[in-house]
Every structure is written in structure tokens, then in C-alpha cells.
Amino acid sequence: MLDTLDSMKSHQTPQTMKPATAAKKLGVYLEATPAEFQEGVVSRTELNALQTDPPEWLVELRRNGPHPRPVVAAKLGVSISGLARAGVTEALTTEQIDALKQENPEWLQQERATQAEVRKEAARIKEKKAERAEQPGRPRS
């Protein structure tokens, strides 16, 4: 029985993912990656190698972009929904993000304020749950 399990393990194919999934995990904009990355599949081992020892194209993409919307939102301190409300639907470069921060348009100020309120409310809820958990004899829900 053990021999069968051992031989099954040695014949397992490596876990792979689509380039879009790998790009998302790497925090980069897929369309800006090299063609060979976009056209192939990425194994878990290859993804780990890209994360631990990124090639120059990956370092450059992470530094200068264009960045995918989740990264743009994080760099601006707003939500992805906030970007959409402002009409920002394309990937932005680090230079474009820095320019937006400098301009600090009204929409960016509003979305940052909204994001700050959301974080504050999340912290309040977390604190309240922690207080309830500490109270003896109360049923947890």
C-alpha cells in the first residue's frame, strides 16, 4: 500500500496557475508582463522563485508600473470602488500615482476620508467583538 502511495506522489503533476492568477499573486499588471509570462502557465515552484528572486522585469514593474487597480488603490489610500467612482479604470504608473497625490483632487480627498471611516468602523467592530469574547458567561455568536 505504501509503495503505491509513494509511486503516486512521484507521478503527481506540479500545481500550475494561469498567468492572470500568477500576476495577481505577484501584484503586477498582467498586460505589462513579458509575452512568455502571459502565454504560458506558472507552476507553484516558478511563482515561489519569482517571489524570492525576482527577475529585472518584475522588479521594474513593481517599482514603476503600470500597476493593477488593487495596487493603485493601496498606493493612493482608497478602495478599488473609490477608483471606479472617480473613473480610474486603467492601470497607472508610479509616476501617474505620484502626480495624483501631488494634485490631491477633490475625489481623492473624499475617497481617502471614506476609507478612513471604513477602517475606523472596522476597528470599532473588532474591539467590540474582543470585549464580548472576554466577558465570562456570555454566549458567543
N, C-alpha and C positions, 0 to 999 in steps of 0.2 A: 504494500500500500504506500509506504513512504517513498519507495523508488518511483512509483507512478507520480506522486506529488512533486518530487524533485525534477523529474523529466518535464512535467507540465510547466513548472516555473522557468526552466531554461528555455522553453519554446514560446514564452509569452512575448507578444509584440510590445514594443515600448509605447507608452501612452503619448498620443500626439494631440495637437490642437490646431485649429485654423489660425492663419496669420492674424486675423482680426482679434481673436482671443489673446494671442501672444502679445500683440501690440497694446491691447488694453492692460494686460498684466505688467507690461514694461512702462506704461504711462506715456506712450508716444502715439502720434497721429499716423495711422496705417499708410495713408497715401503718400507720406513723406519718407517712408522706409524704402530701402533698395528693392528693385524688382524681384531679385531672387528670394527675398524675405516674403514679399507679397504673394508670390506664386507657389511657394512650397507649403509644407506643413512643418510645424515645430514640435520637437519632442520635449518632454519634461526635462531631460538632460540638457538639451540645447538651450532651453529657456533659463535653466539654472546657470549655465555657462555665460549666457548673455547678461544675467544679473550680477554675477560675481566678477566677471572680467569683460565689461562692455567694449565692443569694438569702437573705433573712432566715429563711425556714422551714428551710433547710438548715443555716445557722449555728446556729440554735436547737436543731435535732435533734442536731447534733454536740456541742453544749455540754451539753444537759440530757437527751437521750434521749427516749424509750426507745431503748436501744442493742441491736443484734443480738448474738447469742451470741459471735461472734469478738471483738467489741469489749469485751464484758463480761469475757470470759476474759483478754484482754490487760490490761485495767484492773486486774483482780484478781491478775494474775501467775500464772494457772493455765491448763491446757489446756481445750479445749471438752469433752473426755472427762471431765475433772475436774468441770466444771459438771454434766454429766449424772449422774455418780456421786453428786453432792451433791443431785440432784433439782432443780437450777436449769434449767428448760427454757424459761422465759419471758424476754422482753426485759426489761431492767432500766433504770431511770433512773439518772442520775448520783448523785442523792440516795440511792437504794437501794444503789448500789455503795459509796458513801462510808460508809453505815451498816454494811454488811457488813465493810468494812475496819476500822471502829471496834470492832465486836463481836469480830472476829477469831475466829470459831468454830473448833472443832477440825478440821472438814473442810477449812476454808480453809488452816489451818496445814499440814495433811498434804498437800494438793494443791500448795501452794507449795513444800514440801520435795521432793515428787516432781518437780515442774517444774524445780527447781534441779538435781536429779540428772540429769535428762534433758539439760539444757543442758551440764552438766559432761561427761557422756559424749560428747555430740556434739562438744564442743571437743577432747576427748582423741582421738577418731577422726580429726578433721580434722588435728590436729597430727601424728598417726602417718602419715597419708597424705602430708603435706607432707614429712616426714622421708624416707619411701620415695622420693618423687619426686626428692629432692636427691641420693640415692645413685647414683653413676655405675655403669653396667654392670648394674644390676638391671632385670629386665623389669617393665614397668608393667602392672598389672592393674586 
